[in-house]
Amino acid sequence: MLVSISGQDKPGLMSALMSLCVEFSAQILDMGQAVIHDELALGLLLSSSDIDALRTAIEARCGEEGSALRMQTVDPDDYGAWAKTIFTSPLILTLLTSGSAAQPLHAVSELTHAWQMNIDTVRRLTKPKTLVGGDNISDRFGVEMRLSGDLANSNEFQAELLKLADHSGFDVSLQRDSVFRRNRRLVAFDMDSTLIAEEVMDELAKRHGVGREVVAITDAAMAGELDFQESFRRRAALLAGMPVETLHEVAQSVALNTGAHRLIKALKHFGYTIAVFSGGFQYVGEYLQQQLEIDYVYANQLEVVNGLMTGKVLGDIVDAQRKADLLRKIAVKEGISLAQTIAVGDGANDLPMLQQAGLGVAFHAKTIVRESAKHSISNFGLDAILYLIGFSDLDIEQALTSR
């Protein structure tokens, strides 16, 4: 018997129902409850050898409480089919928007219906909106939906979902619900235009008077005329003769992208390992490492002689393949499965690590990266990644206020 109870939430109702279940030796096969603004929605799936007497007792109790009640018989075969599929790795859809959530929720629910998927549960991630005043965080609306149905075409569904979100201006993520989704352990960031707002090479070039030349080489690389390693060496060569103090000045002036502090402080509280893999400069990465307690930094090292840059690069250049290799290397060193890793980046040279990670997030990324990555954040700060992992505002605030 499926029992559905709704109405004003009152203390003691659950205790009274459980007392009846004990009295009539009922088995509880499933249950779920939600309270929204003091209104209760409670569901119980029960079996009992004296089901009619149990039904009568529940009707009497709900009548005393003034609760709305609906009870229906469930066919044992239907129950058996449901029980076999309830934990078969459903999908978790995370939706993030600001302002009114009605249009994004309408669009997503229409798409799930068209793909014959059911929204089983909805869990709020963000705290209630502030009706007057507030800040950017309080204006967020985020929910986590558990989907069931025909998941065979989930990759195609995900592609349609990302197109819909990109067109309508909200952020969305679709992940298989697995033990690894709830137990990520390593987060690797690209640095320039991801963790920080600036492109350090461009800033250095401007200060050294070679900004146009560096931009021309960058454009050639983006056009496919040069690979990353060759373009980086050419750009670095243009910095020959620049005082190392200039690099120090740029490092001190860089601005973290919105939400970076909030994200990393929360991740460190939850025990995550943090890495930065950058096609930029090791000097800037190490400066950020001291400020943010980052565990690993791998970037490019410029040769300095007598306080001046020679324009030469020391060691291996960190390119797209190197980033992917480093993600695997650190995961092995830390004893972490690749499924437990997160990678965040904005450029084409981040794609291999994004595709390799358990959760690869394109952050305010170029179009080609958004289209290739499975997860994208384009309308919020870096701290929105915490919602994709499954943390709520309550979890995050506890992390941020802890010592």
Beta strands, then each sheet from edge to edge (+ up, - down):
strand 1: 2-8
strand 2: 27-36
strand 3: 39-47
strand 4: 68-72
strand 5: 91-98
strand 6: 117-124
strand 7: 140-149
strand 8: 171-176
strand 9: 186-189
strand 10: 273-281
strand 11: 296-305
strand 12: 308-314
strand 13: 341-345
strand 14: 359-363
strand 15: 375-377
sheet 1: 2+ 3- 1+ 4-
sheet 2: 6+ 7- 5+ 8-
sheet 3: 12+ 11- 10- 9- 13- 14- 15-
end
